Amino acid sequence: MAFTHTNERGTLYHLNCKDVTLKSTGRVQRIYYFSKDSRDTACDKPDGYNVKENSRTGLPFLTKK
């Protein structure tokens, strides 16, 4: 089940994740991002993280607890 979040303005966002390789070290790191549309990269919210919103734009983002 993918994680979704509705912001204060009523817009529904879907949490997505992607594994990227860092150019400097070659290490693989997982990044999380929100999108308005449903994608096949959808994922669950990781443990130890909260969802907050940018007060100006309403865009959600993850923060550590």
PyMOL commands that set and color helices and strands:
alter all, ss='L'
color gray80, all
select strands_A, chain A and resi 4-6+12-21+28-35+49-53+60-64
alter strands_A, ss='S'
color yellow, strands_A
deselect
rebuild
show_as cartoon
